[in-house]
Amino acid sequence: MRPRPERTSAAKEFGSLQVLVNNAGMNWDGVSWKMSEEQWDRVLEVNLKGYFNFTRHTAPLLKDQKYGRIINITSINGLRGKFGQTNYSASKAGIIGYTKALAKELGAFGVTVNAVAPGLIETAMLKESDARDKIIDLAMGESALKRVGQPEDLAYLVSFLASDRAKHITGEVIKVDGGQYI
């Protein structure tokens, strides 16, 4: 039997931890037949393994408290796939499976686990992209609302899922995409 992870710094400092929001994301695009193993591994390491590492240190505390919320940020591309992003799409799809399995493991302990799947959101990653205008044009062609999402569009949902108002919601993937993936 492996030893349990040590109490997190937050728990040591504040006595408890109630909400974990896993929100890592990077991309390193390329079609699969030209993608290097390094591109594949790095994206999965950040986008999927990072969630595992944070959660495995947090889950024992939430379980012992018999209360907690884990919210995993994924992507609509984890639901549908995206050309030139097999690594990114696979990592975000992995988060969806991870979310559902965690919800089953932690539900009996009063811990909910959900995922939020954004479409195109005005983030630093978008702002810094050399292909920003092309990305926006493509997304607007898919979007029912014809606007780029803002960080607060996600924050409202994350805040709700972190609250007691969402106490009977677990294992769900909720899209915040302006109708980009209908």
C-alpha positions as CSV (number, residue, x, y, z in Angstrom):
1,M,0.0,0.0,0.0
2,R,1.4,3.4,-1.0
3,P,1.5,6.2,1.6
4,R,-1.1,8.9,1.3
5,P,0.1,12.2,0.0
6,E,1.0,14.7,2.6
7,R,-1.6,17.4,3.4
8,T,-1.5,20.2,0.9
9,S,0.1,23.5,1.6
10,A,-3.3,25.2,1.4
11,A,-4.7,22.7,4.0
12,K,-1.8,23.4,6.3
13,E,-2.1,27.1,6.0
14,F,-5.9,27.4,6.1
15,G,-7.1,24.2,7.7
16,S,-9.2,23.0,4.8
17,L,-9.5,23.1,1.0
18,Q,-13.0,23.0,-0.6
19,V,-12.5,23.7,-4.3
20,L,-10.0,22.6,-6.8
21,V,-10.1,24.1,-10.3
22,N,-7.8,22.4,-12.7
23,N,-7.2,24.8,-15.5
24,A,-4.0,23.9,-17.5
25,G,-3.8,24.2,-21.2
26,M,-1.3,24.4,-23.9
27,N,-1.2,23.4,-27.5
28,W,1.5,22.5,-29.9
29,D,-0.3,21.9,-33.2
30,G,0.5,19.8,-36.1
31,V,-1.1,17.0,-38.1
32,S,-0.6,13.6,-36.6
33,W,1.7,12.2,-39.3
34,K,4.1,15.2,-38.8
35,M,3.7,15.5,-35.0
36,S,6.8,14.6,-33.0
37,E,6.7,12.4,-29.9
38,E,7.8,15.4,-28.0
39,Q,4.8,17.5,-29.2
40,W,2.5,14.6,-28.2
41,D,4.1,14.0,-24.8
42,R,4.4,17.7,-23.7
43,V,0.7,18.5,-24.4
44,L,-0.5,15.4,-22.6
45,E,1.8,16.0,-19.7
46,V,0.6,19.6,-19.1
47,N,-3.1,19.2,-20.1
48,L,-3.8,15.8,-18.5
49,K,-1.1,14.6,-16.2
50,G,-1.1,18.0,-14.5
51,Y,-4.7,17.5,-13.5
52,F,-3.9,14.1,-12.2
53,N,-1.0,15.5,-10.1
54,F,-3.1,18.2,-8.5
55,T,-6.1,16.0,-7.9
56,R,-4.2,13.1,-6.3
57,H,-2.8,15.5,-3.7
58,T,-6.2,17.2,-3.1
59,A,-8.7,14.2,-3.2
60,P,-7.6,12.6,0.1
61,L,-8.3,15.9,1.9
62,L,-11.7,16.4,0.2
63,K,-12.6,12.8,0.9
64,D,-11.7,13.0,4.6
65,Q,-13.7,16.3,4.9
66,K,-16.6,14.6,3.2
67,Y,-17.0,17.8,1.1
68,G,-15.4,19.3,-1.9
69,R,-15.7,20.5,-5.5
70,I,-13.4,19.6,-8.3
71,I,-13.9,21.5,-11.6
72,N,-11.8,20.5,-14.6
73,I,-11.5,22.8,-17.5
74,T,-11.5,20.8,-20.8
75,S,-12.5,22.0,-24.3
76,I,-15.2,21.4,-26.9
77,N,-12.3,19.9,-28.9
78,G,-12.1,17.1,-26.4
79,L,-15.7,16.3,-27.4
80,R,-15.4,16.7,-31.2
81,G,-11.7,16.6,-32.1
82,K,-10.0,19.2,-34.2
83,F,-7.9,19.0,-37.3
84,G,-4.2,19.5,-36.5
85,Q,-4.7,19.1,-32.8
86,T,-4.8,15.3,-32.1
87,N,-2.6,15.8,-29.0
88,Y,-4.7,18.6,-27.7
89,S,-8.0,16.9,-28.5
90,A,-6.8,13.6,-26.9
91,S,-5.7,15.4,-23.7
92,K,-9.0,17.3,-23.4
93,A,-11.0,14.1,-24.1
94,G,-8.9,12.4,-21.4
95,I,-10.0,15.1,-18.9
96,I,-13.6,14.2,-19.7
97,G,-13.1,10.5,-18.9
98,Y,-11.0,11.4,-15.9
99,T,-13.8,13.7,-14.6
100,K,-16.5,11.0,-15.0
101,A,-14.3,8.4,-13.2
102,L,-13.4,10.7,-10.4
103,A,-17.1,11.6,-9.9
104,K,-17.8,7.9,-9.4
105,E,-14.9,7.5,-7.0
106,L,-15.5,10.6,-4.9
107,G,-19.3,10.9,-4.9
108,A,-19.8,8.7,-1.8
109,F,-17.7,11.2,0.1
110,G,-19.7,14.3,-0.8
111,V,-17.3,15.5,-3.5
112,T,-18.6,16.6,-6.8
113,V,-16.5,16.5,-10.0
114,N,-17.5,18.3,-13.1
115,A,-15.9,19.6,-16.3
116,V,-16.4,22.8,-18.2
117,A,-15.8,22.7,-22.0
118,P,-15.2,26.1,-23.4
119,G,-15.2,27.0,-27.1
120,L,-13.1,30.0,-28.2
121,I,-12.4,32.3,-25.3
122,E,-10.4,35.5,-25.3
123,T,-7.4,34.3,-23.3
124,A,-3.7,35.1,-23.4
125,M,-3.1,32.0,-25.6
126,L,-5.5,33.5,-28.2
127,K,-4.2,37.0,-27.9
128,E,-0.6,35.8,-28.4
129,S,-1.4,33.6,-31.4
130,D,0.1,34.5,-34.8
131,A,-3.1,33.1,-36.3
132,R,-5.5,35.0,-34.0
133,D,-7.7,36.5,-36.8
134,K,-7.9,33.2,-38.7
135,I,-8.9,31.4,-35.5
136,I,-11.6,33.9,-34.6
137,D,-13.0,33.8,-38.2
138,L,-13.2,30.0,-38.1
139,A,-14.9,30.0,-34.7
140,M,-17.4,32.7,-35.7
141,G,-18.4,30.6,-38.6
142,E,-19.3,27.9,-36.1
143,S,-20.8,30.1,-33.4
144,A,-24.5,30.7,-33.0
145,L,-23.9,33.8,-30.9
146,K,-21.2,35.2,-33.3
147,R,-18.9,36.4,-30.5
148,V,-15.7,35.4,-28.8
149,G,-16.3,34.2,-25.3
150,Q,-14.8,36.1,-22.4
151,P,-13.1,34.7,-19.3
152,E,-16.1,35.8,-17.1
153,D,-18.4,33.6,-19.3
154,L,-16.5,30.6,-17.8
155,A,-16.1,32.1,-14.4
156,Y,-19.8,32.4,-13.8
157,L,-20.3,28.6,-14.4
158,V,-17.2,27.7,-12.4
159,S,-18.5,29.8,-9.5
160,F,-21.9,28.0,-9.7
161,L,-20.3,24.5,-9.8
162,A,-18.1,25.5,-6.8
163,S,-21.2,26.5,-4.8
164,D,-23.7,24.5,-2.8
165,R,-26.3,25.3,-5.4
166,A,-24.6,22.6,-7.6
167,K,-24.6,20.0,-4.8
168,H,-26.5,17.5,-7.0
169,I,-24.5,17.9,-10.2
170,T,-21.5,15.6,-10.7
171,G,-19.9,13.8,-13.6
172,E,-21.1,16.4,-16.1
173,V,-19.4,18.2,-19.0
174,I,-21.0,21.6,-19.6
175,K,-20.1,23.5,-22.8
176,V,-19.6,27.3,-22.7
177,D,-19.1,28.0,-26.3
178,G,-21.7,30.4,-27.7
179,G,-23.2,27.5,-29.7
180,Q,-19.9,26.8,-31.4
181,Y,-20.5,23.0,-31.0
182,I,-24.2,22.4,-31.5
